[in-house]
Amino acid sequence: MTTATFQSPTTLREYFSDLSNAARAFAAALFAAQERQFVAQEIAVKPARARRSTVRDHVALVQLANQYQDMQPNLAAELRNLASRG
């Protein structure tokens, strides 16, 4: 835990100097936070998947559903449901 001590400035010039330093530090922290937010948004964007890859995944799910149709019809229905989402 940190403790801060307050020292009153002796002159008006020191007061305004401290005030301007605090304002600059606040502005720097604010802009740094904004830049990190924009960078995080750019990273979060996923690249679009190729249509061929998506179709291949859907076909694989339907084939897997056909494979389990006799043993577990609920699982097969769920796999077909997942394949139908696009």
N, C-alpha and C positions, 0 to 999 in steps of 0.2 A: 504494500500500500504506500502511495506517495503522499507527501505533505507539501503544501505550497505555502511559502511565507510571503506576506505582502509588505513591500517596502514602498513607502510613498515617495514619489519623485520630489526632488528638492526644488526644481524650477519648472516653469511652464514648458520650456523647450524640451526637457527630458520627458515630460508627460506626453507631449505630442509625438516625440520620437518613439516612445513605447507604444503609443496608440497606433502609429503608422506601421510599426513592426508587427503588431498583432494583426492588423488588417491585412498586411501582405501575407502573413503566415496562413490566415484563414482563407484568403483567395487562392493561395497555392494548394492548400488541402482540398478546397472545393473543386478546383479544376482538375486536380489529380484524381479525385473520386469520379468526376464526370468522364475523364478519359478511360479509366478502368471499366466504367459501365459500358461505354461504346465498344471497347475491345471485347468485353464479355459477350455483347450482343452479336458481334461479328463471328466469334468462335462458335456460338450456339447454333448458328444457321447450318443446317445439314445440307450436304450436296444432294442433288436430285439423283435418285437411282435410275439406272437405265431400264427402259421398258422391257428389254429382253430378260434381264435379271429378275424383274418382278414376275413376269410370265413363267419363268422357269421355277420360281418358288411356288407359285400357285399350282402349277402342274404337279410338282412334287407332293404338295399337301393333298391334292385330289387322289393321286396314286396311293399315298399312305392311307387315306380314308377308305379307298376300295380294298386295300389289303386287310384292314381291321373291321370291315363291314359285318362279317359273319361272327367274329368273336366279341366285339364290343361296338354295338351300333351307336351308342351314345357318343363314344369317342370319335367314330367316323362322322357323325353329324356335326360335332364340334370342329373337326378338322375341315369339313366342307364349309362351315360357317367362316372359319378363319381364311380359307382360300377365297371366299367370295368378297371379303373386304378388300378394298383397293386403295 
